[in-house]
Each structure stands twice: as structure tokens, then as C-alpha cells.
Amino acid sequence: MQHDAEALVLDFGGVVTRTLFETHDLTERALGLPAGTLTWKGPFEPDTDPLWRSMQADEISERDYWRLRTEEVAGLTGRPWTAMSDFVKAARGADPDAVMRPEALAAIEAARRAGRKLAILSNELDLFYGVEFRDKLAFLKDFDVIVDATYTKILKPDPRAYQLCLEELDLPASACVFVDDQARNITGATAVGMRTVHFDVLNPAASYSDALTQLGLAA
């Protein structure tokens, strides 16, 4: 009989935060763009976002996708951006809490109260968001482990990325529930023996319910 998991391991962008696709209205206001300027919708309207489809087909990386979007928005606004973090800080930096998923915060609090360990395993936390953004998020202080490829240079789905997180948690893979919105990263986690939830940005509540259930907690 399988025991309840002991740790909740979360990707950050799209899983803890609402995606940039979901917050075009906030971005347009923050950057002084007319409403409706930003039309790319990624997983919400993949048929109209060929760049997203290229990323999903592994023709370009996630970093490439956001580099190109950053260049696009920089051109629209006349900003001298050179990095994704420049875009995110301009679009979201004034109020990072406004783009957190309430379902994520509720699940994190439920896991914390139940004594489960908490970890972030991200390919781009500080690269995309910047250290100042992260420092404004008080709930991250409750996390036991943050493994960020900005510094490790090891990107999911490389098995070493997951192993680094497991080593810092001091837990076996089977004791951890890993949540990510990218299928390739879920495949990587499954390969090292972690329990997984392929996060559905179209139904965040169901995804977090699944994760909490695997942790033995009421959703």
C-alpha cells in the first residue's frame, strides 16, 4: 500500500503564478498598451500561437519562446529590454501578489500546516522574474528548498535537476509530488520515480486537488 507523500514540489511560472497569457490586461495597463494589443494565448489558444506550438514540439525551448515574446513586447513599447526578467518586472513587479494563483497559495498553506515539506523546482525563477520579484513574496519563506536552474544551469527534464531537489529535501523520489505544466518536465519527474501532477492551466483547482490528495490532505 502506497503511503501519503511527504513533500510538495512545485514548478513556479504557470503553476504558482498565473501565466502571462492570463494577465494580458494587467500587462497592457502596466506597460501603457491599448487593450487587446497582446494576442498570443499559448495553451489557451494554441491554434493561434504558432510559436507556442513550436515550443511544445521541442523545436524551440521555453526560454526561446519567452525571449522572442520579450523582444516583441519591447518593440511595441520602445523599451530597451535584454532579458525576460526585464519584461516580467515591468509587467508585474509593482504588485507580484496580484498574479499568484489563489489555488496555489491555498495548497501551499494546507501542506505547510500539515507538516509536509515544500520545494520549488524551476528552470527560470530568477532568470525570468528577478530576485526582487521573489523577495516580495512572503510565502516563499515557508519553502524548505528552492532549486533554480538560473544558478544550477541544469534544466528540467534533465534527471540531475530532480535529483538535486530530492537531495536537498532529503527524501526519496516516491515521497514527493511534483507539479508542472510542461509535459516534458512531468515525463522527467516520472522517470526518476516522483509522483506527478501534470498541471492544467485551464483547471488549476483540479490539479491542486490531485496534488493534495496524493499528500493525504483534503482538497
VEXMI-933848 format. One record per atom (N, C-alpha, C): atom name; residue in one letter; x, y, z. Coordinates in pm, whole numbers, plus 50000, padded with zeros to 5 digits. Layout:
% residues N
{CA; A; {X; Y; Z}},
...
END
This chain:
% residues 219
{N; M; {50085; 49880; 50000}},
{CA; M; {50000; 50000; 50000}},
{C; M; {50088; 50125; 50000}},
{N; Q; {50059; 50216; 49910}},
{CA; Q; {50139; 50338; 49898}},
{C; Q; {50104; 50437; 50008}},
{N; H; {50209; 50489; 50072}},
{CA; H; {50188; 50588; 50178}},
{C; H; {50166; 50726; 50117}},
{N; D; {50110; 50815; 50200}},
{CA; D; {50094; 50953; 50156}},
{C; D; {50231; 51017; 50133}},
{N; A; {50238; 51105; 50034}},
{CA; A; {50363; 51173; 50003}},
{C; A; {50399; 51271; 50115}},
{N; E; {50527; 51303; 50122}},
{CA; E; {50578; 51388; 50230}},
{C; E; {50620; 51527; 50186}},
{N; A; {50623; 51551; 50056}},
{CA; A; {50668; 51682; 50008}},
{C; A; {50591; 51722; 49882}},
{N; L; {50564; 51852; 49873}},
{CA; L; {50502; 51911; 49755}},
{C; L; {50609; 51990; 49682}},
{N; V; {50638; 51950; 49559}},
{CA; V; {50742; 52013; 49478}},
{C; V; {50675; 52082; 49360}},
{N; L; {50691; 52212; 49351}},
{CA; L; {50619; 52291; 49252}},
{C; L; {50711; 52359; 49152}},
{N; D; {50673; 52354; 49026}},
{CA; D; {50726; 52447; 48928}},
{C; D; {50673; 52586; 48970}},
{N; F; {50730; 52691; 48916}},
{CA; F; {50686; 52824; 48958}},
{C; F; {50596; 52892; 48855}},
{N; G; {50653; 52934; 48742}},
{CA; G; {50574; 53005; 48643}},
{C; G; {50463; 52920; 48585}},
{N; G; {50340; 52968; 48595}},
{CA; G; {50224; 52896; 48544}},
{C; G; {50159; 52806; 48646}},
{N; V; {50236; 52761; 48745}},
{CA; V; {50185; 52672; 48849}},
{C; V; {50156; 52749; 48977}},
{N; V; {50253; 52826; 49024}},
{CA; V; {50231; 52912; 49140}},
{C; V; {50176; 53047; 49095}},
{N; T; {50228; 53098; 48985}},
{CA; T; {50176; 53223; 48929}},
{C; T; {50076; 53194; 48818}},
{N; R; {49987; 53288; 48795}},
{CA; R; {49908; 53285; 48672}},
{C; R; {50002; 53312; 48556}},
{N; T; {49975; 53249; 48443}},
{CA; T; {50062; 53269; 48328}},
{C; T; {50049; 53411; 48273}},
{N; L; {50150; 53452; 48200}},
{CA; L; {50142; 53581; 48132}},
{C; L; {50030; 53583; 48029}},
{N; F; {49990; 53466; 47981}},
{CA; F; {49877; 53458; 47887}},
{C; F; {49747; 53500; 47954}},
{N; E; {49736; 53472; 48084}},
{CA; E; {49612; 53501; 48157}},
{C; E; {49603; 53644; 48205}},
{N; T; {49712; 53716; 48198}},
{CA; T; {49715; 53850; 48257}},
{C; T; {49751; 53958; 48155}},
{N; H; {49711; 53937; 48031}},
{CA; H; {49738; 54039; 47929}},
{C; H; {49679; 54174; 47968}},
{N; D; {49562; 54173; 48033}},
{CA; D; {49501; 54300; 48071}},
{C; D; {49589; 54376; 48170}},
{N; L; {49646; 54305; 48268}},
{CA; L; {49734; 54369; 48365}},
{C; L; {49861; 54419; 48298}},
{N; T; {49915; 54337; 48207}},
{CA; T; {50038; 54374; 48137}},
{C; T; {50016; 54499; 48051}},
{N; E; {49906; 54500; 47979}},
{CA; E; {49879; 54615; 47891}},
{C; E; {49863; 54743; 47971}},
{N; R; {49796; 54735; 48086}},
{CA; R; {49781; 54855; 48169}},
{C; R; {49916; 54900; 48224}},
{N; A; {49995; 54803; 48271}},
{CA; A; {50124; 54836; 48331}},
{C; A; {50220; 54898; 48229}},
{N; L; {50209; 54854; 48103}},
{CA; L; {50303; 54900; 48001}},
{C; L; {50247; 55011; 47913}},
{N; G; {50123; 55052; 47942}},
{CA; G; {50063; 55161; 47864}},
{C; G; {50024; 55121; 47723}},
{N; L; {49990; 54994; 47705}},
{CA; L; {49948; 54946; 47573}},
{C; L; {49796; 54947; 47562}},
{N; P; {49742; 54971; 47444}},
{CA; P; {49596; 54964; 47427}},
{C; P; {49545; 54824; 47459}},
{N; A; {49427; 54818; 47516}},
{CA; A; {49366; 54689; 47546}},
{C; A; {49353; 54607; 47418}},
{N; G; {49388; 54479; 47428}},
{CA; G; {49379; 54390; 47313}},
{C; G; {49503; 54385; 47227}},
{N; T; {49609; 54458; 47267}},
{CA; T; {49733; 54459; 47188}},
{C; T; {49799; 54321; 47187}},
{N; L; {49803; 54258; 47302}},
{CA; L; {49870; 54128; 47315}},
{C; L; {49770; 54017; 47283}},
{N; T; {49799; 53944; 47179}},
{CA; T; {49701; 53845; 47130}},
{C; T; {49747; 53701; 47143}},
{N; W; {49875; 53677; 47175}},
{CA; W; {49922; 53539; 47187}},
{C; W; {49869; 53479; 47317}},
{N; K; {49817; 53357; 47307}},
{CA; K; {49749; 53296; 47422}},
{C; K; {49806; 53160; 47462}},
{N; G; {49913; 53115; 47396}},
{CA; G; {49977; 52990; 47436}},
{C; G; {49880; 52873; 47450}},
{N; P; {49877; 52809; 47568}},
{CA; P; {49794; 52690; 47585}},
{C; P; {49644; 52719; 47582}},
{N; F; {49606; 52845; 47594}},
{CA; F; {49465; 52879; 47594}},
{C; F; {49407; 52885; 47454}},
{N; E; {49492; 52919; 47357}},
{CA; E; {49450; 52920; 47217}},
{C; E; {49569; 52877; 47131}},
{N; P; {49612; 52751; 47145}},
{CA; P; {49733; 52707; 47073}},
{C; P; {49723; 52717; 46923}},
{N; D; {49603; 52705; 46868}},
{CA; D; {49587; 52712; 46723}},
{C; D; {49625; 52848; 46667}},
{N; T; {49619; 52952; 46751}},
{CA; T; {49651; 53086; 46704}},
{C; T; {49790; 53133; 46749}},
{N; D; {49868; 53041; 46809}},
{CA; D; {50001; 53077; 46861}},
{C; D; {50104; 52977; 46806}},
{N; P; {50148; 52998; 46681}},
{CA; P; {50243; 52903; 46621}},
{C; P; {50375; 52892; 46698}},
{N; L; {50416; 53001; 46762}},
{CA; L; {50540; 52996; 46839}},
{C; L; {50526; 52901; 46957}},
{N; W; {50410; 52903; 47020}},
{CA; W; {50382; 52810; 47131}},
{C; W; {50384; 52666; 47080}},
{N; R; {50324; 52644; 46966}},
{CA; R; {50322; 52508; 46912}},
{C; R; {50463; 52460; 46881}},
{N; S; {50549; 52549; 46836}},
{CA; S; {50688; 52512; 46812}},
{C; S; {50758; 52472; 46941}},
{N; M; {50727; 52544; 47048}},
{CA; M; {50786; 52512; 47177}},
{C; M; {50737; 52376; 47227}},
{N; Q; {50607; 52350; 47213}},
{CA; Q; {50552; 52223; 47256}},
{C; Q; {50608; 52106; 47175}},
{N; A; {50647; 52132; 47051}},
{CA; A; {50704; 52028; 46966}},
{C; A; {50856; 52014; 46985}},
{N; D; {50911; 52087; 47084}},
{CA; D; {51054; 52085; 47114}},
{C; D; {51139; 52140; 46999}},
{N; E; {51080; 52222; 46915}},
{CA; E; {51155; 52289; 46809}},
{C; E; {51229; 52411; 46862}},
{N; I; {51174; 52472; 46966}},
{CA; I; {51240; 52579; 47039}},
{C; I; {51221; 52552; 47187}},
{N; S; {51307; 52609; 47269}},
{CA; S; {51295; 52589; 47414}},
{C; S; {51196; 52690; 47474}},
{N; E; {51158; 52662; 47600}},
{CA; E; {51071; 52757; 47670}},
{C; E; {51141; 52892; 47682}},
{N; R; {51270; 52889; 47707}},
{CA; R; {51345; 53014; 47716}},
{C; R; {51343; 53089; 47583}},
{N; D; {51354; 53014; 47472}},
{CA; D; {51347; 53079; 47341}},
{C; D; {51211; 53144; 47319}},
{N; Y; {51106; 53073; 47359}},
{CA; Y; {50971; 53129; 47342}},
{C; Y; {50961; 53264; 47411}},
{N; W; {51003; 53271; 47537}},
{CA; W; {50987; 53394; 47612}},
{C; W; {51087; 53501; 47571}},
{N; R; {51202; 53461; 47520}},
{CA; R; {51296; 53559; 47465}},
{C; R; {51232; 53630; 47346}},
{N; L; {51169; 53553; 47261}},
{CA; L; {51105; 53611; 47142}},
{C; L; {50986; 53699; 47180}},
{N; R; {50907; 53656; 47278}},
{CA; R; {50795; 53739; 47322}},
{C; R; {50845; 53868; 47388}},
{N; T; {50954; 53856; 47463}},
{CA; T; {51011; 53975; 47526}},
{C; T; {51056; 54075; 47419}},
{N; E; {51122; 54026; 47315}},
{CA; E; {51165; 54115; 47206}},
{C; E; {51045; 54179; 47137}},
{N; E; {50938; 54102; 47121}},
{CA; E; {50817; 54154; 47057}},
{C; E; {50756; 54267; 47138}},
{N; V; {50741; 54246; 47269}},
{CA; V; {50679; 54348; 47353}},
{C; V; {50772; 54467; 47371}},
{N; A; {50902; 54442; 47374}},
{CA; A; {50998; 54553; 47381}},
{C; A; {50981; 54643; 47259}},
{N; G; {50961; 54582; 47142}},
{CA; G; {50940; 54660; 47022}},
{C; G; {50813; 54742; 47026}},
{N; L; {50707; 54686; 47086}},
{CA; L; {50580; 54756; 47096}},
{C; L; {50587; 54875; 47191}},
{N; T; {50670; 54863; 47293}},
{CA; T; {50674; 54966; 47398}},
{C; T; {50795; 55058; 47388}},
{N; G; {50890; 55022; 47302}},
{CA; G; {51011; 55101; 47291}},
{C; G; {51102; 55086; 47411}},
{N; R; {51089; 54975; 47482}},
{CA; R; {51173; 54952; 47600}},
{C; R; {51304; 54882; 47559}},
{N; P; {51415; 54915; 47625}},
{CA; P; {51544; 54854; 47590}},
{C; P; {51569; 54723; 47665}},
{N; W; {51472; 54631; 47660}},
{CA; W; {51484; 54507; 47735}},
{C; W; {51582; 54412; 47668}},
{N; T; {51658; 54344; 47751}},
{CA; T; {51751; 54242; 47701}},
{C; T; {51724; 54106; 47762}},
{N; A; {51634; 54098; 47859}},
{CA; A; {51609; 53971; 47927}},
{C; A; {51461; 53960; 47963}},
{N; M; {51415; 53836; 47975}},
{CA; M; {51277; 53809; 48014}},
{C; M; {51244; 53876; 48146}},
{N; S; {51338; 53879; 48240}},
{CA; S; {51312; 53939; 48370}},
{C; S; {51279; 54088; 48357}},
{N; D; {51337; 54155; 48255}},
{CA; D; {51303; 54296; 48232}},
{C; D; {51155; 54310; 48201}},
{N; F; {51105; 54221; 48115}},
{CA; F; {50964; 54221; 48076}},
{C; F; {50876; 54193; 48197}},
{N; V; {50908; 54087; 48271}},
{CA; V; {50823; 54047; 48384}},
{C; V; {50822; 54155; 48492}},
{N; K; {50938; 54211; 48523}},
{CA; K; {50942; 54315; 48626}},
{C; K; {50860; 54437; 48586}},
{N; A; {50864; 54472; 48459}},
{CA; A; {50785; 54587; 48413}},
{C; A; {50636; 54556; 48415}},
{N; A; {50600; 54433; 48380}},
{CA; A; {50460; 54395; 48371}},
{C; A; {50399; 54362; 48506}},
{N; R; {50480; 54306; 48599}},
{CA; R; {50426; 54251; 48723}},
{C; R; {50494; 54299; 48850}},
{N; G; {50606; 54367; 48836}},
{CA; G; {50687; 54397; 48953}},
{C; G; {50622; 54482; 49059}},
{N; A; {50528; 54568; 49019}},
{CA; A; {50467; 54658; 49116}},
{C; A; {50382; 54584; 49218}},
{N; D; {50319; 54475; 49177}},
{CA; D; {50231; 54401; 49267}},
{C; D; {50235; 54252; 49234}},
{N; P; {50345; 54183; 49270}},
{CA; P; {50357; 54040; 49238}},
{C; P; {50243; 53956; 49295}},
{N; D; {50191; 53994; 49411}},
{CA; D; {50084; 53914; 49473}},
{C; D; {49960; 53907; 49384}},
{N; A; {49942; 54005; 49297}},
{CA; A; {49822; 54008; 49212}},
{C; A; {49821; 53897; 49109}},
{N; V; {49937; 53838; 49081}},
{CA; V; {49941; 53734; 48978}},
{C; V; {49963; 53594; 49036}},
{N; M; {49958; 53583; 49169}},
{CA; M; {49967; 53450; 49230}},
{C; M; {49835; 53376; 49213}},
{N; R; {49843; 53246; 49192}},
{CA; R; {49721; 53167; 49185}},
{C; R; {49666; 53145; 49325}},
{N; P; {49542; 53182; 49352}},
{CA; P; {49486; 53156; 49486}},
{C; P; {49484; 53008; 49520}},
{N; E; {49464; 52923; 49419}},
{CA; E; {49465; 52778; 49443}},
{C; E; {49602; 52731; 49490}},
{N; A; {49707; 52794; 49435}},
{CA; A; {49843; 52759; 49476}},
{C; A; {49867; 52799; 49620}},
{N; L; {49830; 52920; 49654}},
{CA; L; {49853; 52968; 49791}},
{C; L; {49777; 52884; 49892}},
{N; A; {49655; 52843; 49857}},
{CA; A; {49576; 52759; 49948}},
{C; A; {49641; 52623; 49966}},
{N; A; {49689; 52563; 49857}},
{CA; A; {49752; 52431; 49865}},
{C; A; {49883; 52438; 49943}},
{N; I; {49961; 52543; 49919}},
{CA; I; {50087; 52560; 49992}},
{C; I; {50062; 52572; 50141}},
{N; E; {49960; 52649; 50178}},
{CA; E; {49928; 52667; 50319}},
{C; E; {49879; 52535; 50381}},
{N; A; {49797; 52461; 50306}},
{CA; A; {49747; 52334; 50357}},
{C; A; {49862; 52236; 50381}},
{N; A; {49955; 52230; 50287}},
{CA; A; {50070; 52141; 50301}},
{C; A; {50158; 52184; 50417}},
{N; R; {50180; 52315; 50429}},
{CA; R; {50264; 52366; 50539}},
{C; R; {50203; 52332; 50674}},
{N; R; {50073; 52356; 50688}},
{CA; R; {50006; 52330; 50816}},
{C; R; {50009; 52181; 50852}},
{N; A; {50009; 52097; 50751}},
{CA; A; {50010; 51953; 50775}},
{C; A; {50152; 51898; 50796}},
{N; G; {50249; 51986; 50791}},
{CA; G; {50386; 51944; 50817}},
{C; G; {50457; 51883; 50698}},
{N; R; {50401; 51899; 50578}},
{CA; R; {50468; 51849; 50459}},
{C; R; {50579; 51946; 50418}},
{N; K; {50684; 51892; 50359}},
{CA; K; {50791; 51978; 50309}},
{C; K; {50746; 52046; 50181}},
{N; L; {50806; 52162; 50153}},
{CA; L; {50773; 52242; 50036}},
{C; L; {50899; 52273; 49956}},
{N; A; {50888; 52258; 49824}},
{CA; A; {51003; 52288; 49738}},
{C; A; {50957; 52353; 49608}},
{N; I; {51043; 52438; 49555}},
{CA; I; {51028; 52491; 49420}},
{C; I; {51138; 52428; 49335}},
{N; L; {51100; 52376; 49219}},
{CA; L; {51198; 52326; 49122}},
{C; L; {51168; 52394; 48989}},
{N; S; {51248; 52496; 48958}},
{CA; S; {51219; 52584; 48845}},
{C; S; {51336; 52592; 48749}},
{N; N; {51305; 52605; 48621}},
{CA; N; {51410; 52628; 48522}},
{C; N; {51451; 52774; 48513}},
{N; E; {51370; 52865; 48569}},
{CA; E; {51394; 53005; 48538}},
{C; E; {51340; 53102; 48642}},
{N; L; {51335; 53065; 48767}},
{CA; L; {51272; 53152; 48867}},
{C; L; {51332; 53292; 48865}},
{N; D; {51459; 53304; 48897}},
{CA; D; {51519; 53438; 48900}},
{C; D; {51553; 53488; 48760}},
{N; L; {51580; 53397; 48666}},
{CA; L; {51609; 53439; 48530}},
{C; L; {51491; 53514; 48469}},
{N; F; {51370; 53460; 48488}},
{CA; F; {51251; 53522; 48431}},
{C; F; {51194; 53632; 48519}},
{N; Y; {51195; 53611; 48650}},
{CA; Y; {51122; 53700; 48739}},
{C; Y; {51210; 53802; 48810}},
{N; G; {51337; 53771; 48829}},
{CA; G; {51426; 53861; 48900}},
{C; G; {51420; 53840; 49050}},
{N; V; {51533; 53861; 49117}},
{CA; V; {51541; 53839; 49262}},
{C; V; {51444; 53930; 49337}},
{N; E; {51428; 54053; 49289}},
{CA; E; {51342; 54148; 49360}},
{C; E; {51197; 54101; 49362}},
{N; F; {51153; 54039; 49254}},
{CA; F; {51016; 53985; 49246}},
{C; F; {50999; 53878; 49354}},
{N; R; {51093; 53784; 49359}},
{CA; R; {51083; 53674; 49456}},
{C; R; {51087; 53725; 49599}},
{N; D; {51167; 53827; 49624}},
{CA; D; {51181; 53878; 49761}},
{C; D; {51052; 53941; 49812}},
{N; K; {50962; 53979; 49721}},
{CA; K; {50835; 54039; 49762}},
{C; K; {50729; 53935; 49799}},
{N; L; {50759; 53808; 49778}},
{CA; L; {50660; 53702; 49801}},
{C; L; {50687; 53635; 49935}},
{N; A; {50614; 53679; 50035}},
{CA; A; {50639; 53632; 50173}},
{C; A; {50622; 53482; 50187}},
{N; F; {50530; 53421; 50113}},
{CA; F; {50503; 53279; 50131}},
{C; F; {50622; 53192; 50093}},
{N; L; {50713; 53242; 50010}},
{CA; L; {50829; 53162; 49972}},
{C; L; {50922; 53137; 50090}},
{N; K; {50909; 53216; 50194}},
{CA; K; {50992; 53194; 50312}},
{C; K; {50956; 53064; 50383}},
{N; D; {50837; 53010; 50352}},
{CA; D; {50795; 52883; 50413}},
{C; D; {50852; 52762; 50339}},
{N; F; {50919; 52785; 50226}},
{CA; F; {50970; 52673; 50147}},
{C; F; {51101; 52622; 50205}},
{N; D; {51111; 52489; 50211}},
{CA; D; {51232; 52425; 50261}},
{C; D; {51345; 52429; 50159}},
{N; V; {51308; 52421; 50031}},
{CA; V; {51407; 52408; 49925}},
{C; V; {51362; 52489; 49803}},
{N; I; {51455; 52562; 49743}},
{CA; I; {51432; 52626; 49613}},
{C; I; {51551; 52590; 49524}},
{N; V; {51522; 52512; 49420}},
{CA; V; {51625; 52473; 49323}},
{C; V; {51592; 52545; 49192}},
{N; D; {51680; 52634; 49153}},
{CA; D; {51655; 52724; 49040}},
{C; D; {51767; 52708; 48937}},
{N; A; {51732; 52666; 48817}},
{CA; A; {51833; 52645; 48712}},
{C; A; {51900; 52774; 48669}},
{N; T; {51846; 52889; 48709}},
{CA; T; {51917; 53016; 48688}},
{C; T; {52060; 53004; 48742}},
{N; Y; {52074; 52928; 48851}},
{CA; Y; {52203; 52913; 48919}},
{C; Y; {52266; 52776; 48897}},
{N; T; {52183; 52669; 48899}},
{CA; T; {52240; 52535; 48883}},
{C; T; {52280; 52506; 48739}},
{N; K; {52214; 52575; 48643}},
{CA; K; {52237; 52555; 48500}},
{C; K; {52191; 52417; 48452}},
{N; I; {52113; 52348; 48535}},
{CA; I; {52062; 52215; 48497}},
{C; I; {51912; 52227; 48478}},
{N; L; {51868; 52212; 48355}},
{CA; L; {51728; 52233; 48320}},
{C; L; {51648; 52103; 48326}},
{N; K; {51528; 52110; 48385}},
{CA; K; {51433; 52001; 48365}},
{C; K; {51411; 51986; 48215}},
{N; P; {51399; 51866; 48161}},
{CA; P; {51382; 51737; 48230}},
{C; P; {51509; 51658; 48254}},
{N; D; {51624; 51723; 48260}},
{CA; D; {51747; 51653; 48295}},
{C; D; {51729; 51587; 48432}},
{N; P; {51754; 51456; 48445}},
{CA; P; {51735; 51387; 48573}},
{C; P; {51810; 51452; 48688}},
{N; R; {51923; 51515; 48658}},
{CA; R; {52002; 51577; 48765}},
{C; R; {51927; 51690; 48834}},
{N; A; {51838; 51757; 48763}},
{CA; A; {51761; 51866; 48825}},
{C; A; {51673; 51812; 48937}},
{N; Y; {51605; 51702; 48909}},
{CA; Y; {51517; 51643; 49010}},
{C; Y; {51600; 51585; 49126}},
{N; Q; {51713; 51524; 49092}},
{CA; Q; {51796; 51465; 49197}},
{C; Q; {51850; 51572; 49291}},
{N; L; {51885; 51688; 49238}},
{CA; L; {51930; 51797; 49325}},
{C; L; {51822; 51835; 49426}},
{N; C; {51699; 51844; 49378}},
{CA; C; {51588; 51879; 49466}},
{C; C; {51566; 51771; 49572}},
{N; L; {51570; 51646; 49530}},
{CA; L; {51549; 51535; 49624}},
{C; L; {51659; 51531; 49729}},
{N; E; {51782; 51557; 49687}},
{CA; E; {51893; 51558; 49783}},
{C; E; {51874; 51667; 49887}},
{N; E; {51830; 51785; 49842}},
{CA; E; {51811; 51895; 49938}},
{C; E; {51692; 51869; 50030}},
{N; L; {51590; 51801; 49979}},
{CA; L; {51475; 51765; 50064}},
{C; L; {51508; 51649; 50156}},
{N; D; {51612; 51572; 50119}},
{CA; D; {51650; 51451; 50193}},
{C; D; {51533; 51351; 50196}},
{N; L; {51474; 51331; 50079}},
{CA; L; {51361; 51239; 50066}},
{C; L; {51379; 51155; 49940}},
{N; P; {51323; 51034; 49939}},
{CA; P; {51323; 50957; 49815}},
{C; P; {51223; 51014; 49716}},
{N; A; {51242; 50983; 49590}},
{CA; A; {51154; 51035; 49485}},
{C; A; {51008; 50998; 49510}},
{N; S; {50985; 50878; 49558}},
{CA; S; {50848; 50829; 49577}},
{C; S; {50773; 50904; 49686}},
{N; A; {50844; 50983; 49766}},
{CA; A; {50780; 51058; 49875}},
{C; A; {50741; 51198; 49833}},
{N; C; {50765; 51232; 49705}},
{CA; C; {50744; 51369; 49660}},
{C; C; {50641; 51376; 49546}},
{N; V; {50554; 51476; 49556}},
{CA; V; {50458; 51505; 49449}},
{C; V; {50509; 51626; 49372}},
{N; F; {50537; 51605; 49245}},
{CA; F; {50590; 51712; 49160}},
{C; F; {50480; 51764; 49068}},
{N; V; {50464; 51897; 49063}},
{CA; V; {50358; 51961; 48985}},
{C; V; {50422; 52055; 48884}},
{N; D; {50390; 52033; 48755}},
{CA; D; {50449; 52116; 48648}},
{C; D; {50349; 52122; 48534}},
{N; D; {50351; 52233; 48459}},
{CA; D; {50257; 52248; 48349}},
{C; D; {50313; 52201; 48215}},
{N; Q; {50440; 52164; 48211}},
{CA; Q; {50503; 52119; 48087}},
{C; Q; {50517; 51966; 48086}},
{N; A; {50462; 51904; 47982}},
{CA; A; {50460; 51757; 47975}},
{C; A; {50601; 51698; 47981}},
{N; R; {50698; 51763; 47916}},
{CA; R; {50833; 51708; 47915}},
{C; R; {50892; 51702; 48056}},
{N; N; {50855; 51799; 48139}},
{CA; N; {50907; 51801; 48276}},
{C; N; {50840; 51696; 48363}},
{N; I; {50714; 51669; 48336}},
{CA; I; {50643; 51562; 48406}},
{C; I; {50704; 51427; 48370}},
{N; T; {50734; 51408; 48242}},
{CA; T; {50797; 51283; 48197}},
{C; T; {50931; 51263; 48268}},
{N; G; {51007; 51372; 48282}},
{CA; G; {51136; 51364; 48351}},
{C; G; {51121; 51326; 48496}},
{N; A; {51021; 51382; 48563}},
{CA; A; {50999; 51351; 48704}},
{C; A; {50954; 51207; 48723}},
{N; T; {50866; 51161; 48636}},
{CA; T; {50820; 51023; 48643}},
{C; T; {50937; 50927; 48624}},
{N; A; {51028; 50962; 48536}},
{CA; A; {51143; 50875; 48507}},
{C; A; {51234; 50856; 48629}},
{N; V; {51239; 50956; 48718}},
{CA; V; {51322; 50940; 48838}},
{C; V; {51243; 50885; 48956}},
{N; G; {51113; 50858; 48936}},
{CA; G; {51034; 50793; 49039}},
{C; G; {50946; 50882; 49124}},
{N; M; {50934; 51011; 49086}},
{CA; M; {50849; 51101; 49162}},
{C; M; {50702; 51079; 49126}},
{N; R; {50614; 51105; 49219}},
{CA; R; {50473; 51114; 49188}},
{C; R; {50451; 51247; 49115}},
{N; T; {50355; 51253; 49028}},
{CA; T; {50341; 51374; 48947}},
{C; T; {50196; 51418; 48930}},
{N; V; {50182; 51547; 48903}},
{CA; V; {50056; 51606; 48859}},
{C; V; {50091; 51695; 48741}},
{N; H; {50037; 51660; 48624}},
{CA; H; {50055; 51747; 48507}},
{C; H; {49955; 51861; 48520}},
{N; F; {50006; 51976; 48559}},
{CA; F; {49921; 52090; 48593}},
{C; F; {49845; 52139; 48471}},
{N; D; {49715; 52157; 48489}},
{CA; D; {49628; 52205; 48382}},
{C; D; {49597; 52351; 48408}},
{N; V; {49655; 52440; 48326}},
{CA; V; {49632; 52583; 48346}},
{C; V; {49486; 52619; 48321}},
{N; L; {49413; 52532; 48253}},
{CA; L; {49271; 52557; 48230}},
{C; L; {49186; 52514; 48349}},
{N; N; {49243; 52437; 48441}},
{CA; N; {49168; 52391; 48559}},
{C; N; {49263; 52377; 48678}},
{N; P; {49314; 52490; 48730}},
{CA; P; {49409; 52486; 48841}},
{C; P; {49354; 52415; 48965}},
{N; A; {49226; 52434; 48994}},
{CA; A; {49169; 52376; 49116}},
{C; A; {49178; 52224; 49113}},
{N; A; {49148; 52163; 48999}},
{CA; A; {49154; 52017; 48988}},
{C; A; {49297; 51966; 49005}},
{N; S; {49393; 52039; 48949}},
{CA; S; {49532; 51996; 48960}},
{C; S; {49580; 52001; 49105}},
{N; Y; {49546; 52108; 49175}},
{CA; Y; {49588; 52116; 49315}},
{C; Y; {49512; 52018; 49402}},
{N; S; {49389; 51989; 49367}},
{CA; S; {49313; 51887; 49440}},
{C; S; {49383; 51751; 49429}},
{N; D; {49431; 51718; 49309}},
{CA; D; {49504; 51594; 49286}},
{C; D; {49630; 51591; 49372}},
{N; A; {49705; 51701; 49372}},
{CA; A; {49829; 51706; 49450}},
{C; A; {49803; 51688; 49598}},
{N; L; {49702; 51757; 49650}},
{CA; L; {49671; 51746; 49792}},
{C; L; {49623; 51605; 49828}},
{N; T; {49550; 51543; 49739}},
{CA; T; {49505; 51407; 49763}},
{C; T; {49624; 51313; 49776}},
{N; Q; {49724; 51331; 49689}},
{CA; Q; {49844; 51246; 49697}},
{C; Q; {49924; 51272; 49823}},
{N; L; {49907; 51391; 49880}},
{CA; L; {49973; 51423; 50007}},
{C; L; {49892; 51375; 50127}},
{N; G; {49775; 51314; 50100}},
{CA; G; {49689; 51265; 50207}},
{C; G; {49612; 51375; 50275}},
{N; L; {49590; 51486; 50203}},
{CA; L; {49520; 51601; 50260}},
{C; L; {49388; 51623; 50187}},
{N; A; {49292; 51676; 50259}},
{CA; A; {49162; 51706; 50198}},
{C; A; {49182; 51819; 50099}},
{N; A; {49131; 51802; 49979}},
{CA; A; {49146; 51905; 49876}},
{C; A; {49057; 52023; 49908}},
END
